[in-house]
Amino acid sequence: MPRFSKHPISPRINPVEPPYDAETAAALEALGPPIALFRIFARSPERARGIHGWGRYYLSRQSALDLRHRELVIDRTTVRCGAEYEWGIHTAVFTAKAGLDTDQVRSIVTGDADDACWTDPADRAVLRAVDALCGTNDLTDDQWHDLADAIGDEASVDLLLLCGWYHAISFVARALRLPLEPDTPAFTDYRP
């Protein structure tokens, strides 16, 4: 489970700062708002372009995962990885859009799929799958069948890839010590 901390930290690598050259500006524009993570990626415009291609699929309607399940995967994965930075961004931007309430956000941070706030079997299957992947790097046959029965085969494959992708994002955010973005929550905001 996550380490609960909200203390100032300094990044190990400084993100690019404006004014940006044309290539960097174009790479950043494609990624989205100029948060620290994207500005780290944009230190290499080639890297930023590659990451944009991956993110464009998973953060769009092209993915077989609906918005709610996508955010459950991202939020739970980043919590399990202790990536408060990335979790905070997704919680601030997507909680309401994904239809998650305060009890559910708290459960993502400190609870599990058996908490009373999870009444939809598909939500529970998604959370259990993420916990299994984060804990064992695998799904048992029963876990796979529960997941595929709940959200379908294609969404299940997208879940596997998205969970893995957000492990990578979490590694970057944590290892580079990215401080929380302004107006984003911390894990401590959702402790009981």
N, C-alpha and C positions, 0 to 999 in steps of 0.2 A: 504494500500500500504506500501512498505518497508520504513524503516528508512534508509536514506542515510548516511552512516558513514564509514570512513576508518581511524580508530584510533587504536593504539595498545591496546590490551586487554590481560589479563592473564587468562588461563583456571582455572576453579574452582576445577577441578580434573586433576592431571597430567597424561598424557598418559604413558603407559609403555615405558621404554627406553631399548636399548640394553645394555649388552647382554641379550638375551631372553632365558628363559628355553625352553626345547624341546617342551613342550605342547603349550606354548605361541607362539613360533616361527612357529609351524605348523598351529595354528589358524590364525596368521597374514598372512602366505603365502597363505592360501586359500582365504582370504579377498581381497588381492591385494596389491598395493603399501602401504607402512607403513605411511599413512597420520595420522594426530592426531586423527581423528574420529575412525579409525580402531584400533589405539593403545589404545583408551579409551575402545572400545568394548573388546579388548584382555586382559584387566585387569581381565576378567573372560573368560577363554577359552571356557567354556560351552556356554556363551552368544554369543561369536564370532562365534562358530559353528552354533548356531541357526540362527543368522543373515545371515551367509553365505548361508544357505539353501534358505532363502527368496530371497536374492539378486541374487543368481545364476539363479533363474527363471526370475526375472524381468529385469536383465541386460544381458540377453541372447536372442537368437533367438527363445526360447520356448514361450515367451509371444506372444499373438495375436496382441499386439501393435507393429508397425514398429518402427525403431530407431527414426525417426523424431518425431512421435507422443509421443513416450516415453519421449524424451527429452523436448518436449513442456510441458508435464504434470509435469515432475520433475522441470524444470526451473520456470514455472509459480507458482507451488505450493510453492517452496522454496522462491520465491520473495514475494508471498502473506503472507508467514509466517515470512518474514524478516530474513531468514536464509542465510545471505550473504556468510558464509563459504561454505555451501553445493552448493549453486547456483554457486559460483565462480569455484569450482572444475568441476562441470558439464559443465559450459560454456567454461572453458579452454580446457577440454578434448574432448567434443562432439559437439561443435558448427559446426565445419567444416564437421564432419562426418554426422551430421544430416541435412546438407544443409541449415543451418540458416545463413542469412546475418546480417550485422551490424544493419540495420534498424529493422529487426525482433528481434534481441536481445534487442535493445533499447526499442522496443514496449513491449516485455515481462516484462521489468523492469518498464517502465513508462506509457505504453499505454494500449490498449485493443484490442479485436478481430475485432473491426471496423476500425482499422488503415489501411491505404492504402496498407501497405506492405503485408497484409494477403489476397492473391488472391485465395487461395485454400479453398473451402468451408469446407473441412475436418479439416484443420488447425483451421479455425474459430470455428467450432463446438467443437473441443477439448479445445480450450482456454475458450470458453464460459462455457463449462461443469466444468472445473477446477475453474473458477471464481465463479460459482454457488455453487459448493461444498465447497469452502473456505469461501464463504459468508453466506451460509444458511445450509450447511451440507446436502443438498438434491438437486435433480433435479426436475423441473416441468415435467409434461407429455410432453410438447412441447420440452423442452431441451433434455429429454431422446430420443424422437423420432428423433430429429435433429442429436444427437450424434450417435445413433444406425444406422440411415440411412447412415451417413457419413463413419463410420468405422466398423460397424457390432456389433452384440451382444457380441461376445466373447471379442473383443477388448474393448468394453464399460465396461464390467465387470472388465477387467484388469486395465482400467483407474481408476475405482472407488477404487480398492485396491491399486494401485500405488500412487494415490493422498493421500490416508490415510496413507500409509507407509511413504511417504515423509513429512507428517505432523509430524510423530513420529521422523524421522531423524532430521527435523528442530527443534523440541523441544529440542532434545539432544544437537545439535550444538549451539543453542542460550542459553539455560539454563546453559550449561557448559562453555559458553563464549569462544568457540574455535576461536583463531585468524586465519585470512586468511592464507592459505598455500602459500608458495613462488610461484611466477609467475602465480597467479590466479587473475582475475579481481575483482574489487569492484563495488557495485551498482553505485557509483559516476562516474565510467568510462563510463557509458551509460546514464547519465542524459543529456537532451538536452542543 
